[in-house]
Amino acid sequence: MRKNDRVTVVYFCKDEYLKLTGMVTRIDETARVLKIVNTKIAFEDIYELICEERVTEI
């Protein structure tokens, strides 16, 4: 998974699991946070992650 890839993630937030599909805008390995569009998700809250589309840069 890389920046600009389209992904679907199921993650835990406030006592429930949510599903979000969108473009990866940031992967912060130091802070252990994945950002999809404007949503920040902690790595430890991720239940499932599916890379749907890889965007190749020319």
C-alpha atoms as one frame of an Amber mdcrd trajectory, in Angstrom:
protein
   0.000   0.000   0.000   1.237   3.449  -0.943   0.060   7.045  -0.927  -2.736
   7.640  -3.482  -3.841   3.973  -3.487  -7.594   3.415  -3.194  -8.342   1.252
  -0.149 -11.215  -0.006   1.941 -10.586  -0.209   5.666 -12.685  -1.581   8.510
 -11.638   0.013  11.788 -12.777   0.423  15.383 -14.003   3.873  16.434 -16.042
   4.829  19.511 -17.410   1.384  20.387 -18.254   0.342  16.821 -16.632  -0.843
  13.612 -16.765   1.494  10.625 -16.000   0.861   6.953 -14.360   3.550   4.840
 -13.282   3.548   1.196 -11.035   6.267  -0.163  -7.588   7.391  -1.217  -4.605
   7.023   1.095  -3.308  10.529   1.706  -0.660   9.693   4.316   1.043   6.750
   6.003   2.883   7.791   9.170   4.884   4.812  10.409   6.383   6.763  13.320
   3.011   7.891  14.711   1.417   4.616  13.493  -1.416   6.425  11.706  -3.048
   5.861   8.329  -4.861   8.823   6.796  -7.580   8.184   4.222  -8.771  11.458
   2.707  -9.344  13.453   5.954  -9.795  10.537   8.374  -6.888   9.526  10.626
  -6.909   5.886  11.736  -4.484   4.414  14.266  -2.806   1.228  13.045  -4.008
  -0.666  16.140  -7.655   0.196  15.338  -7.531  -1.389  11.865  -9.415  -4.681
  11.608  -9.244  -5.207   7.832  -7.501  -3.374   5.008  -8.056  -4.062   1.300
  -6.070  -2.322  -1.418  -8.566  -1.905  -4.252  -6.627   0.085  -6.797  -3.013
   1.074  -7.188  -2.510   4.450  -8.792   0.646   4.543 -10.891   2.434   7.800
 -11.447   3.894   8.519 -14.867
